[in-house]
Amino acid sequence: MPSVSPKQRNMMAALSHGWKPTKDKKKLPSSKVALDFHVADYPSHGKKKSADGPVDLAWSILKSR
């Protein structure tokens, strides 16, 4: 699901890249949800080419957390 506003898009991108706010942590989505939004907004950010074929970066990031 892509973001509905530029403000939401920026927040989801920041959360998916590891930004941790100092206030209102209870009101924010999880990093998995933020990463799903970020990949929907920027499909090229979720894929990386390798010798074995495309690698899903979003999935590898979620596995490492």
PDB file of N, CA, C, O and CB in Angstrom:
ATOM      1  N   MET A   1       0.837  -1.163   0.000  1.00  0.00           N
ATOM      2  CA  MET A   1       0.000   0.000   0.000  1.00  0.00           C
ATOM      3  C   MET A   1       0.890   1.237   0.000  1.00  0.00           C
ATOM      4  O   MET A   1       1.674   1.419   0.931  1.00  0.00           O
ATOM      5  CB  MET A   1      -0.956  -0.008   1.206  1.00  0.00           C
ATOM      6  N   PRO A   2       0.794   2.078  -0.999  1.00  0.00           N
ATOM      7  CA  PRO A   2       1.613   3.290  -1.024  1.00  0.00           C
ATOM      8  C   PRO A   2       1.065   4.347  -0.063  1.00  0.00           C
ATOM      9  O   PRO A   2      -0.093   4.287   0.351  1.00  0.00           O
ATOM     10  CB  PRO A   2       1.679   3.858  -2.450  1.00  0.00           C
ATOM     11  N   SER A   3       1.894   5.289   0.276  1.00  0.00           N
ATOM     12  CA  SER A   3       1.510   6.374   1.180  1.00  0.00           C
ATOM     13  C   SER A   3       0.489   7.282   0.508  1.00  0.00           C
ATOM     14  O   SER A   3       0.417   7.352  -0.719  1.00  0.00           O
ATOM     15  CB  SER A   3       2.748   7.187   1.614  1.00  0.00           C
ATOM     16  N   VAL A   4      -0.304   7.980   1.332  1.00  0.00           N
ATOM     17  CA  VAL A   4      -1.351   8.846   0.791  1.00  0.00           C
ATOM     18  C   VAL A   4      -0.955  10.318   0.798  1.00  0.00           C
ATOM     19  O   VAL A   4      -1.646  11.138   0.194  1.00  0.00           O
ATOM     20  CB  VAL A   4      -2.628   8.663   1.578  1.00  0.00           C
ATOM     21  N   SER A   5       0.136  10.670   1.463  1.00  0.00           N
ATOM     22  CA  SER A   5       0.573  12.064   1.491  1.00  0.00           C
ATOM     23  C   SER A   5       2.099  12.111   1.541  1.00  0.00           C
ATOM     24  O   SER A   5       2.742  11.136   1.929  1.00  0.00           O
ATOM     25  CB  SER A   5      -0.045  12.818   2.706  1.00  0.00           C
ATOM     26  N   PRO A   6       2.675  13.248   1.148  1.00  0.00           N
ATOM     27  CA  PRO A   6       4.134  13.380   1.232  1.00  0.00           C
ATOM     28  C   PRO A   6       4.651  13.261   2.667  1.00  0.00           C
ATOM     29  O   PRO A   6       5.729  12.712   2.892  1.00  0.00           O
ATOM     30  CB  PRO A   6       4.568  14.715   0.644  1.00  0.00           C
ATOM     31  N   LYS A   7       3.890  13.772   3.634  1.00  0.00           N
ATOM     32  CA  LYS A   7       4.304  13.697   5.033  1.00  0.00           C
ATOM     33  C   LYS A   7       4.375  12.245   5.497  1.00  0.00           C
ATOM     34  O   LYS A   7       5.317  11.851   6.185  1.00  0.00           O
ATOM     35  CB  LYS A   7       3.337  14.494   5.924  1.00  0.00           C
ATOM     36  N   GLN A   8       3.367  11.448   5.115  1.00  0.00           N
ATOM     37  CA  GLN A   8       3.364  10.032   5.481  1.00  0.00           C
ATOM     38  C   GLN A   8       4.498   9.293   4.774  1.00  0.00           C
ATOM     39  O   GLN A   8       5.146   8.434   5.372  1.00  0.00           O
ATOM     40  CB  GLN A   8       2.009   9.385   5.135  1.00  0.00           C
ATOM     41  N   ARG A   9       4.740   9.619   3.512  1.00  0.00           N
ATOM     42  CA  ARG A   9       5.809   8.979   2.756  1.00  0.00           C
ATOM     43  C   ARG A   9       7.175   9.233   3.410  1.00  0.00           C
ATOM     44  O   ARG A   9       7.985   8.317   3.543  1.00  0.00           O
ATOM     45  CB  ARG A   9       5.810   9.487   1.304  1.00  0.00           C
ATOM     46  N   ASN A  10       7.420  10.483   3.815  1.00  0.00           N
ATOM     47  CA  ASN A  10       8.687  10.826   4.450  1.00  0.00           C
ATOM     48  C   ASN A  10       8.854  10.125   5.794  1.00  0.00           C
ATOM     49  O   ASN A  10       9.943   9.651   6.118  1.00  0.00           O
ATOM     50  CB  ASN A  10       8.789  12.331   4.635  1.00  0.00           C
ATOM     51  N   MET A  11       7.777  10.057   6.576  1.00  0.00           N
ATOM     52  CA  MET A  11       7.854   9.407   7.873  1.00  0.00           C
ATOM     53  C   MET A  11       8.127   7.910   7.718  1.00  0.00           C
ATOM     54  O   MET A  11       8.955   7.350   8.437  1.00  0.00           O
ATOM     55  CB  MET A  11       6.560   9.633   8.657  1.00  0.00           C
ATOM     56  N   MET A  12       7.433   7.265   6.780  1.00  0.00           N
ATOM     57  CA  MET A  12       7.631   5.828   6.569  1.00  0.00           C
ATOM     58  C   MET A  12       9.043   5.549   6.068  1.00  0.00           C
ATOM     59  O   MET A  12       9.656   4.555   6.459  1.00  0.00           O
ATOM     60  CB  MET A  12       6.594   5.280   5.570  1.00  0.00           C
ATOM     61  N   ALA A  13       9.558   6.416   5.208  1.00  0.00           N
ATOM     62  CA  ALA A  13      10.923   6.236   4.717  1.00  0.00           C
ATOM     63  C   ALA A  13      11.919   6.370   5.863  1.00  0.00           C
ATOM     64  O   ALA A  13      12.861   5.583   5.963  1.00  0.00           O
ATOM     65  CB  ALA A  13      11.242   7.258   3.608  1.00  0.00           C
ATOM     66  N   ALA A  14      11.716   7.358   6.724  1.00  0.00           N
ATOM     67  CA  ALA A  14      12.621   7.557   7.855  1.00  0.00           C
ATOM     68  C   ALA A  14      12.566   6.374   8.818  1.00  0.00           C
ATOM     69  O   ALA A  14      13.606   5.895   9.268  1.00  0.00           O
ATOM     70  CB  ALA A  14      12.273   8.855   8.596  1.00  0.00           C
ATOM     71  N   LEU A  15      11.369   5.903   9.135  1.00  0.00           N
ATOM     72  CA  LEU A  15      11.224   4.757  10.040  1.00  0.00           C
ATOM     73  C   LEU A  15      11.854   3.499   9.449  1.00  0.00           C
ATOM     74  O   LEU A  15      12.478   2.720  10.167  1.00  0.00           O
ATOM     75  CB  LEU A  15       9.741   4.505  10.348  1.00  0.00           C
ATOM     76  N   SER A  16      11.692   3.302   8.149  1.00  0.00           N
ATOM     77  CA  SER A  16      12.239   2.095   7.527  1.00  0.00           C
ATOM     78  C   SER A  16      13.766   2.137   7.445  1.00  0.00           C
ATOM     79  O   SER A  16      14.412   1.095   7.334  1.00  0.00           O
ATOM     80  CB  SER A  16      11.651   1.913   6.131  1.00  0.00           C
ATOM     81  N   HIS A  17      14.343   3.342   7.500  1.00  0.00           N
ATOM     82  CA  HIS A  17      15.800   3.476   7.480  1.00  0.00           C
ATOM     83  C   HIS A  17      16.411   3.533   8.875  1.00  0.00           C
ATOM     84  O   HIS A  17      17.616   3.743   9.018  1.00  0.00           O
ATOM     85  CB  HIS A  17      16.188   4.713   6.713  1.00  0.00           C
ATOM     86  N   GLY A  18      15.582   3.347   9.909  1.00  0.00           N
ATOM     87  CA  GLY A  18      16.119   3.249  11.251  1.00  0.00           C
ATOM     88  C   GLY A  18      15.947   4.463  12.132  1.00  0.00           C
ATOM     89  O   GLY A  18      16.507   4.497  13.227  1.00  0.00           O
ATOM     90  N   TRP A  19      15.195   5.464  11.702  1.00  0.00           N
ATOM     91  CA  TRP A  19      14.965   6.644  12.520  1.00  0.00           C
ATOM     92  C   TRP A  19      14.163   6.267  13.753  1.00  0.00           C
ATOM     93  O   TRP A  19      13.173   5.542  13.652  1.00  0.00           O
ATOM     94  CB  TRP A  19      14.240   7.735  11.715  1.00  0.00           C
ATOM     95  N   LYS A  20      14.575   6.748  14.905  1.00  0.00           N
ATOM     96  CA  LYS A  20      13.880   6.484  16.146  1.00  0.00           C
ATOM     97  C   LYS A  20      13.515   7.825  16.783  1.00  0.00           C
ATOM     98  O   LYS A  20      14.396   8.529  17.274  1.00  0.00           O
ATOM     99  CB  LYS A  20      14.750   5.615  17.106  1.00  0.00           C
ATOM    100  N   PRO A  21      12.226   8.190  16.784  1.00  0.00           N
ATOM    101  CA  PRO A  21      11.822   9.471  17.351  1.00  0.00           C
ATOM    102  C   PRO A  21      11.950   9.481  18.877  1.00  0.00           C
ATOM    103  O   PRO A  21      11.980   8.433  19.522  1.00  0.00           O
ATOM    104  CB  PRO A  21      10.387   9.792  16.946  1.00  0.00           C
ATOM    105  N   THR A  22      12.022  10.674  19.426  1.00  0.00           N
ATOM    106  CA  THR A  22      12.149  10.793  20.874  1.00  0.00           C
ATOM    107  C   THR A  22      10.791  10.863  21.571  1.00  0.00           C
ATOM    108  O   THR A  22      10.706  10.586  22.768  1.00  0.00           O
ATOM    109  CB  THR A  22      12.967  12.020  21.221  1.00  0.00           C
ATOM    110  N   LYS A  23       9.726  11.228  20.848  1.00  0.00           N
ATOM    111  CA  LYS A  23       8.393  11.358  21.443  1.00  0.00           C
ATOM    112  C   LYS A  23       7.383  10.498  20.691  1.00  0.00           C
ATOM    113  O   LYS A  23       7.615  10.108  19.547  1.00  0.00           O
ATOM    114  CB  LYS A  23       7.940  12.831  21.444  1.00  0.00           C
ATOM    115  N   ASP A  24       6.277  10.211  21.335  1.00  0.00           N
ATOM    116  CA  ASP A  24       5.118   9.545  20.735  1.00  0.00           C
ATOM    117  C   ASP A  24       5.456   8.223  20.054  1.00  0.00           C
ATOM    118  O   ASP A  24       4.997   7.971  18.940  1.00  0.00           O
ATOM    119  CB  ASP A  24       4.475  10.459  19.739  1.00  0.00           C
ATOM    120  N   LYS A  25       6.239   7.389  20.694  1.00  0.00           N
ATOM    121  CA  LYS A  25       6.602   6.108  20.096  1.00  0.00           C
ATOM    122  C   LYS A  25       5.410   5.168  20.003  1.00  0.00           C
ATOM    123  O   LYS A  25       5.391   4.281  19.150  1.00  0.00           O
ATOM    124  CB  LYS A  25       7.712   5.453  20.895  1.00  0.00           C
ATOM    125  N   LYS A  26       4.421   5.346  20.861  1.00  0.00           N
ATOM    126  CA  LYS A  26       3.254   4.462  20.860  1.00  0.00           C
ATOM    127  C   LYS A  26       2.366   4.689  19.644  1.00  0.00           C
ATOM    128  O   LYS A  26       1.634   3.784  19.243  1.00  0.00           O
ATOM    129  CB  LYS A  26       2.445   4.663  22.129  1.00  0.00           C
ATOM    130  N   LYS A  27       2.416   5.869  19.056  1.00  0.00           N
ATOM    131  CA  LYS A  27       1.531   6.211  17.950  1.00  0.00           C
ATOM    132  C   LYS A  27       2.117   5.850  16.583  1.00  0.00           C
ATOM    133  O   LYS A  27       1.434   5.988  15.568  1.00  0.00           O
ATOM    134  CB  LYS A  27       1.216   7.684  17.991  1.00  0.00           C
ATOM    135  N   LEU A  28       3.353   5.397  16.543  1.00  0.00           N
ATOM    136  CA  LEU A  28       4.017   5.120  15.271  1.00  0.00           C
ATOM    137  C   LEU A  28       3.825   3.667  14.849  1.00  0.00           C
ATOM    138  O   LEU A  28       3.671   2.786  15.696  1.00  0.00           O
ATOM    139  CB  LEU A  28       5.507   5.443  15.369  1.00  0.00           C
ATOM    140  N   PRO A  29       3.834   3.416  13.543  1.00  0.00           N
ATOM    141  CA  PRO A  29       3.738   2.033  13.066  1.00  0.00           C
ATOM    142  C   PRO A  29       5.045   1.280  13.326  1.00  0.00           C
ATOM    143  O   PRO A  29       6.087   1.879  13.594  1.00  0.00           O
ATOM    144  CB  PRO A  29       3.396   2.003  11.559  1.00  0.00           C
ATOM    145  N   SER A  30       4.960  -0.017  13.240  1.00  0.00           N
ATOM    146  CA  SER A  30       6.162  -0.836  13.428  1.00  0.00           C
ATOM    147  C   SER A  30       7.108  -0.654  12.242  1.00  0.00           C
ATOM    148  O   SER A  30       6.721  -0.122  11.201  1.00  0.00           O
ATOM    149  CB  SER A  30       5.788  -2.335  13.597  1.00  0.00           C
ATOM    150  N   SER A  31       8.332  -1.095  12.414  1.00  0.00           N
ATOM    151  CA  SER A  31       9.312  -0.961  11.335  1.00  0.00           C
ATOM    152  C   SER A  31       8.932  -1.828  10.141  1.00  0.00           C
ATOM    153  O   SER A  31       9.244  -1.480   9.002  1.00  0.00           O
ATOM    154  CB  SER A  31      10.712  -1.338  11.833  1.00  0.00           C
ATOM    155  N   LYS A  32       8.261  -2.953  10.386  1.00  0.00           N
ATOM    156  CA  LYS A  32       7.823  -3.814   9.283  1.00  0.00           C
ATOM    157  C   LYS A  32       6.778  -3.109   8.435  1.00  0.00           C
ATOM    158  O   LYS A  32       6.841  -3.157   7.206  1.00  0.00           O
ATOM    159  CB  LYS A  32       7.261  -5.140   9.820  1.00  0.00           C
ATOM    160  N   VAL A  33       5.823  -2.458   9.073  1.00  0.00           N
ATOM    161  CA  VAL A  33       4.785  -1.720   8.339  1.00  0.00           C
ATOM    162  C   VAL A  33       5.413  -0.561   7.575  1.00  0.00           C
ATOM    163  O   VAL A  33       5.078  -0.322   6.414  1.00  0.00           O
ATOM    164  CB  VAL A  33       3.690  -1.196   9.307  1.00  0.00           C
ATOM    165  N   ALA A  34       6.319   0.154   8.223  1.00  0.00           N
ATOM    166  CA  ALA A  34       6.993   1.276   7.559  1.00  0.00           C
ATOM    167  C   ALA A  34       7.786   0.796   6.350  1.00  0.00           C
ATOM    168  O   ALA A  34       7.810   1.465   5.317  1.00  0.00           O
ATOM    169  CB  ALA A  34       7.923   2.006   8.542  1.00  0.00           C
ATOM    170  N   LEU A  35       8.430  -0.352   6.472  1.00  0.00           N
ATOM    171  CA  LEU A  35       9.206  -0.893   5.364  1.00  0.00           C
ATOM    172  C   LEU A  35       8.300  -1.309   4.208  1.00  0.00           C
ATOM    173  O   LEU A  35       8.654  -1.118   3.045  1.00  0.00           O
ATOM    174  CB  LEU A  35      10.042  -2.084   5.833  1.00  0.00           C
ATOM    175  N   ASP A  36       7.133  -1.876   4.518  1.00  0.00           N
ATOM    176  CA  ASP A  36       6.175  -2.237   3.468  1.00  0.00           C
ATOM    177  C   ASP A  36       5.700  -1.000   2.710  1.00  0.00           C
ATOM    178  O   ASP A  36       5.610  -1.021   1.482  1.00  0.00           O
ATOM    179  CB  ASP A  36       4.971  -2.979   4.072  1.00  0.00           C
ATOM    180  N   PHE A  37       5.398   0.075   3.433  1.00  0.00           N
ATOM    181  CA  PHE A  37       4.988   1.320   2.789  1.00  0.00           C
ATOM    182  C   PHE A  37       6.119   1.885   1.940  1.00  0.00           C
ATOM    183  O   PHE A  37       5.890   2.344   0.821  1.00  0.00           O
ATOM    184  CB  PHE A  37       4.548   2.349   3.837  1.00  0.00           C
ATOM    185  N   HIS A  38       7.332   1.852   2.467  1.00  0.00           N
ATOM    186  CA  HIS A  38       8.476   2.424   1.749  1.00  0.00           C
ATOM    187  C   HIS A  38       8.741   1.674   0.447  1.00  0.00           C
ATOM    188  O   HIS A  38       9.018   2.294  -0.580  1.00  0.00           O
ATOM    189  CB  HIS A  38       9.730   2.397   2.632  1.00  0.00           C
ATOM    190  N   VAL A  39       8.660   0.377   0.484  1.00  0.00           N
ATOM    191  CA  VAL A  39       8.877  -0.418  -0.734  1.00  0.00           C
ATOM    192  C   VAL A  39       7.745  -0.181  -1.729  1.00  0.00           C
ATOM    193  O   VAL A  39       7.981  -0.192  -2.937  1.00  0.00           O
ATOM    194  CB  VAL A  39       8.984  -1.926  -0.394  1.00  0.00           C
ATOM    195  N   ALA A  40       6.510   0.034  -1.241  1.00  0.00           N
ATOM    196  CA  ALA A  40       5.392   0.338  -2.139  1.00  0.00           C
ATOM    197  C   ALA A  40       5.568   1.714  -2.782  1.00  0.00           C
ATOM    198  O   ALA A  40       5.219   1.906  -3.947  1.00  0.00           O
ATOM    199  CB  ALA A  40       4.055   0.278  -1.375  1.00  0.00           C
ATOM    200  N   ASP A  41       6.111   2.674  -2.019  1.00  0.00           N
ATOM    201  CA  ASP A  41       6.336   4.014  -2.566  1.00  0.00           C
ATOM    202  C   ASP A  41       7.491   4.043  -3.554  1.00  0.00           C
ATOM    203  O   ASP A  41       7.426   4.721  -4.579  1.00  0.00           O
ATOM    204  CB  ASP A  41       6.602   4.997  -1.445  1.00  0.00           C
ATOM    205  N   TYR A  42       8.545   3.306  -3.242  1.00  0.00           N
ATOM    206  CA  TYR A  42       9.750   3.272  -4.071  1.00  0.00           C
ATOM    207  C   TYR A  42      10.089   1.818  -4.391  1.00  0.00           C
ATOM    208  O   TYR A  42      10.918   1.225  -3.700  1.00  0.00           O
ATOM    209  CB  TYR A  42      10.947   3.978  -3.355  1.00  0.00           C
ATOM    210  N   PRO A  43       9.481   1.229  -5.409  1.00  0.00           N
ATOM    211  CA  PRO A  43       9.719  -0.186  -5.700  1.00  0.00           C
ATOM    212  C   PRO A  43      11.179  -0.519  -5.967  1.00  0.00           C
ATOM    213  O   PRO A  43      11.606  -1.638  -5.685  1.00  0.00           O
ATOM    214  CB  PRO A  43       8.902  -0.598  -6.878  1.00  0.00           C
ATOM    215  N   SER A  44      11.950   0.407  -6.497  1.00  0.00           N
ATOM    216  CA  SER A  44      13.352   0.119  -6.789  1.00  0.00           C
ATOM    217  C   SER A  44      14.187   0.012  -5.519  1.00  0.00           C
ATOM    218  O   SER A  44      15.280  -0.554  -5.560  1.00  0.00           O
ATOM    219  CB  SER A  44      13.929   1.192  -7.694  1.00  0.00           C
ATOM    220  N   HIS A  45      13.711   0.537  -4.391  1.00  0.00           N
ATOM    221  CA  HIS A  45      14.451   0.455  -3.139  1.00  0.00           C
ATOM    222  C   HIS A  45      14.348  -0.931  -2.512  1.00  0.00           C
ATOM    223  O   HIS A  45      15.124  -1.254  -1.614  1.00  0.00           O
ATOM    224  CB  HIS A  45      13.946   1.504  -2.163  1.00  0.00           C
ATOM    225  N   GLY A  46      13.428  -1.737  -2.956  1.00  0.00           N
ATOM    226  CA  GLY A  46      13.235  -3.047  -2.359  1.00  0.00           C
ATOM    227  C   GLY A  46      13.926  -4.171  -3.095  1.00  0.00           C
ATOM    228  O   GLY A  46      13.922  -5.309  -2.626  1.00  0.00           O
ATOM    229  N   LYS A  47      14.518  -3.879  -4.238  1.00  0.00           N
ATOM    230  CA  LYS A  47      15.151  -4.928  -5.039  1.00  0.00           C
ATOM    231  C   LYS A  47      16.600  -4.572  -5.327  1.00  0.00           C
ATOM    232  O   LYS A  47      16.942  -3.403  -5.506  1.00  0.00           O
ATOM    233  CB  LYS A  47      14.386  -5.145  -6.355  1.00  0.00           C
ATOM    234  N   LYS A  48      17.438  -5.582  -5.368  1.00  0.00           N
ATOM    235  CA  LYS A  48      18.845  -5.390  -5.717  1.00  0.00           C
ATOM    236  C   LYS A  48      19.233  -6.518  -6.664  1.00  0.00           C
ATOM    237  O   LYS A  48      18.875  -7.674  -6.439  1.00  0.00           O
ATOM    238  CB  LYS A  48      19.771  -5.368  -4.435  1.00  0.00           C
ATOM    239  N   LYS A  49      19.954  -6.185  -7.707  1.00  0.00           N
ATOM    240  CA  LYS A  49      20.383  -7.203  -8.660  1.00  0.00           C
ATOM    241  C   LYS A  49      21.647  -7.884  -8.140  1.00  0.00           C
ATOM    242  O   LYS A  49      22.534  -7.242  -7.578  1.00  0.00           O
ATOM    243  CB  LYS A  49      20.628  -6.583 -10.061  1.00  0.00           C
ATOM    244  N   SER A  50      21.704  -9.180  -8.341  1.00  0.00           N
ATOM    245  CA  SER A  50      22.908  -9.924  -7.981  1.00  0.00           C
ATOM    246  C   SER A  50      23.136 -10.995  -9.033  1.00  0.00           C
ATOM    247  O   SER A  50      22.345 -11.127  -9.967  1.00  0.00           O
ATOM    248  CB  SER A  50      22.787 -10.554  -6.555  1.00  0.00           C
ATOM    249  N   ALA A  51      24.188 -11.745  -8.893  1.00  0.00           N
ATOM    250  CA  ALA A  51      24.504 -12.793  -9.858  1.00  0.00           C
ATOM    251  C   ALA A  51      23.444 -13.894  -9.859  1.00  0.00           C
ATOM    252  O   ALA A  51      23.214 -14.538 -10.883  1.00  0.00           O
ATOM    253  CB  ALA A  51      25.876 -13.390  -9.555  1.00  0.00           C
ATOM    254  N   ASP A  52      22.803 -14.107  -8.719  1.00  0.00           N
ATOM    255  CA  ASP A  52      21.787 -15.150  -8.604  1.00  0.00           C
ATOM    256  C   ASP A  52      20.395 -14.678  -8.993  1.00  0.00           C
ATOM    257  O   ASP A  52      19.453 -15.470  -8.974  1.00  0.00           O
ATOM    258  CB  ASP A  52      21.757 -15.675  -7.203  1.00  0.00           C
ATOM    259  N   GLY A  53      20.245 -13.417  -9.341  1.00  0.00           N
ATOM    260  CA  GLY A  53      18.947 -12.860  -9.669  1.00  0.00           C
ATOM    261  C   GLY A  53      18.586 -11.769  -8.672  1.00  0.00           C
ATOM    262  O   GLY A  53      19.386 -11.445  -7.794  1.00  0.00           O
ATOM    263  N   PRO A  54      17.378 -11.194  -8.799  1.00  0.00           N
ATOM    264  CA  PRO A  54      17.011 -10.112  -7.885  1.00  0.00           C
ATOM    265  C   PRO A  54      16.876 -10.605  -6.446  1.00  0.00           C
ATOM    266  O   PRO A  54      16.367 -11.695  -6.187  1.00  0.00           O
ATOM    267  CB  PRO A  54      15.705  -9.466  -8.335  1.00  0.00           C
ATOM    268  N   VAL A  55      17.340  -9.781  -5.531  1.00  0.00           N
ATOM    269  CA  VAL A  55      17.276 -10.093  -4.113  1.00  0.00           C
ATOM    270  C   VAL A  55      16.306  -9.117  -3.468  1.00  0.00           C
ATOM    271  O   VAL A  55      16.363  -7.917  -3.739  1.00  0.00           O
ATOM    272  CB  VAL A  55      18.688 -10.020  -3.442  1.00  0.00           C
ATOM    273  N   ASP A  56      15.431  -9.608  -2.632  1.00  0.00           N
ATOM    274  CA  ASP A  56      14.468  -8.750  -1.954  1.00  0.00           C
ATOM    275  C   ASP A  56      15.131  -8.160  -0.713  1.00  0.00           C
ATOM    276  O   ASP A  56      15.261  -8.836   0.308  1.00  0.00           O
ATOM    277  CB  ASP A  56      13.177  -9.540  -1.577  1.00  0.00           C
ATOM    278  N   LEU A  57      15.550  -6.898  -0.803  1.00  0.00           N
ATOM    279  CA  LEU A  57      16.226  -6.243   0.308  1.00  0.00           C
ATOM    280  C   LEU A  57      15.301  -6.049   1.499  1.00  0.00           C
ATOM    281  O   LEU A  57      15.732  -6.163   2.647  1.00  0.00           O
ATOM    282  CB  LEU A  57      16.781  -4.907  -0.135  1.00  0.00           C
ATOM    283  N   ALA A  58      14.040  -5.758   1.237  1.00  0.00           N
ATOM    284  CA  ALA A  58      13.107  -5.540   2.335  1.00  0.00           C
ATOM    285  C   ALA A  58      12.997  -6.798   3.189  1.00  0.00           C
ATOM    286  O   ALA A  58      12.993  -6.715   4.417  1.00  0.00           O
ATOM    287  CB  ALA A  58      11.722  -5.129   1.800  1.00  0.00           C
ATOM    288  N   TRP A  59      12.908  -7.934   2.563  1.00  0.00           N
ATOM    289  CA  TRP A  59      12.777  -9.184   3.305  1.00  0.00           C
ATOM    290  C   TRP A  59      14.048  -9.484   4.085  1.00  0.00           C
ATOM    291  O   TRP A  59      13.972  -9.960   5.218  1.00  0.00           O
ATOM    292  CB  TRP A  59      12.453 -10.341   2.356  1.00  0.00           C
ATOM    293  N   SER A  60      15.204  -9.221   3.512  1.00  0.00           N
ATOM    294  CA  SER A  60      16.461  -9.482   4.223  1.00  0.00           C
ATOM    295  C   SER A  60      16.625  -8.538   5.406  1.00  0.00           C
ATOM    296  O   SER A  60      17.193  -8.930   6.425  1.00  0.00           O
ATOM    297  CB  SER A  60      17.657  -9.342   3.271  1.00  0.00           C
ATOM    298  N   ILE A  61      16.140  -7.301   5.294  1.00  0.00           N
ATOM    299  CA  ILE A  61      16.213  -6.368   6.408  1.00  0.00           C
ATOM    300  C   ILE A  61      15.321  -6.824   7.544  1.00  0.00           C
ATOM    301  O   ILE A  61      15.715  -6.757   8.709  1.00  0.00           O
ATOM    302  CB  ILE A  61      15.822  -4.964   5.961  1.00  0.00           C
ATOM    303  N   LEU A  62      14.121  -7.287   7.220  1.00  0.00           N
ATOM    304  CA  LEU A  62      13.213  -7.741   8.264  1.00  0.00           C
ATOM    305  C   LEU A  62      13.729  -8.991   8.948  1.00  0.00           C
ATOM    306  O   LEU A  62      13.522  -9.155  10.151  1.00  0.00           O
ATOM    307  CB  LEU A  62      11.839  -7.999   7.688  1.00  0.00           C
ATOM    308  N   LYS A  63      14.389  -9.872   8.228  1.00  0.00           N
ATOM    309  CA  LYS A  63      14.945 -11.088   8.818  1.00  0.00           C
ATOM    310  C   LYS A  63      16.061 -10.754   9.801  1.00  0.00           C
ATOM    311  O   LYS A  63      16.223 -11.439  10.811  1.00  0.00           O
ATOM    312  CB  LYS A  63      15.469 -12.025   7.722  1.00  0.00           C
ATOM    313  N   SER A  64      16.832  -9.702   9.512  1.00  0.00           N
ATOM    314  CA  SER A  64      17.973  -9.369  10.349  1.00  0.00           C
ATOM    315  C   SER A  64      17.576  -8.683  11.644  1.00  0.00           C
ATOM    316  O   SER A  64      18.400  -8.587  12.554  1.00  0.00           O
ATOM    317  CB  SER A  64      18.919  -8.497   9.592  1.00  0.00           C
ATOM    318  N   ARG A  65      16.347  -8.202  11.762  1.00  0.00           N
ATOM    319  CA  ARG A  65      15.926  -7.493  12.982  1.00  0.00           C
ATOM    320  C   ARG A  65      15.408  -8.434  14.012  1.00  0.00           C
ATOM    321  O   ARG A  65      15.013  -8.007  15.097  1.00  0.00           O
ATOM    322  CB  ARG A  65      14.871  -6.464  12.673  1.00  0.00           C
TER     323      ARG A  65
END
